[in-house]
């Protein structure tokens, strides 16, 4: 008897034993639990299944096919907390943590404005994922971003805490505070949301929709905007594109500037090619303390310069993309 036959018999006998164990109420080994034999399978049930090739083709304004939105995360952190992305390990969560705290502060003091210069030069308006506490701590920074016509999404209060595990009443209070604070500071109703750490509870989308938010970047399941299921109101997902987020590329994977540039362009070129059949969206997630550093900014600038040379590309804000999507798809 060959090795293949031995393996088939082993698997067959193992499944028979597992089935008998379940019937008898006997605890199964960890391998069985890992394969989901005890816990019911669950899907998110927040959107309809939809394959992109089945959808009706449409275009963005002026017959463009690829929409690109640039999303800087403008954030603040609690000095008394070690929680948050860092440039240097702090496994013991020691505070104060001047290395990582100072690195983050650099983003607000210098990196954001280096990034703003690049976007100004390219004629691109950003869609800012904004911690609402920035409005209190750095009102002049908000004014400078407003002067540029940038759009603002809610992004939690600070990046030292997320929505994860909050009870519904507390989560609603946090979301209402964020939306109210940003609207008061910017003079415009907040239409979009990106969770701090992209964290949610099972109630987040429902609360956001009830509070008037209509698009969210937390769910990266598609290359197009897509309707999401909520209890009341409307909610749409918009591709934020975590694969080219500067946090995983530079901080976790240790990419060089050249590798980052190549990643942006690989993403862009494939999506642009794909968009000849169906329109696509490319998000560019940025963090001022990362891409805003002197050694990195030129690679973003180089990529944006190349993208602007291509036909069929539309640089837009998150809200502009959603307006165009709904105009082209009034049935959703």
Secondary structure, DSSP 4 states (H G I P E B T S, - for coil): --HHHHHHHHHHHHHHHHHHHHHHTPPPPHHHHHTTSSSPP----SS----GGGSPP--BGGGB-EEEEEEEEE----TT---S--SS--TT--SS-HHHHHHHHHIIIIIHHHHHHHHHHHT---EEEE-THHHHH-HHHHHHHHHTT-EEEE--S-TT--STT--HHHHHHHHHHHHHHHHHHHSS---EE--GGG---TTHHHHHHHTT--EESS----SS-EE---SSS--EE----GGG-HIIIIIIS---HHHHHHHHHHHHHHHHHHTTTS-EEEEEEEETTTTTSTTTHHHHHHHHHHHHTSTTEEE--HHHHHHHHHHH-TT-
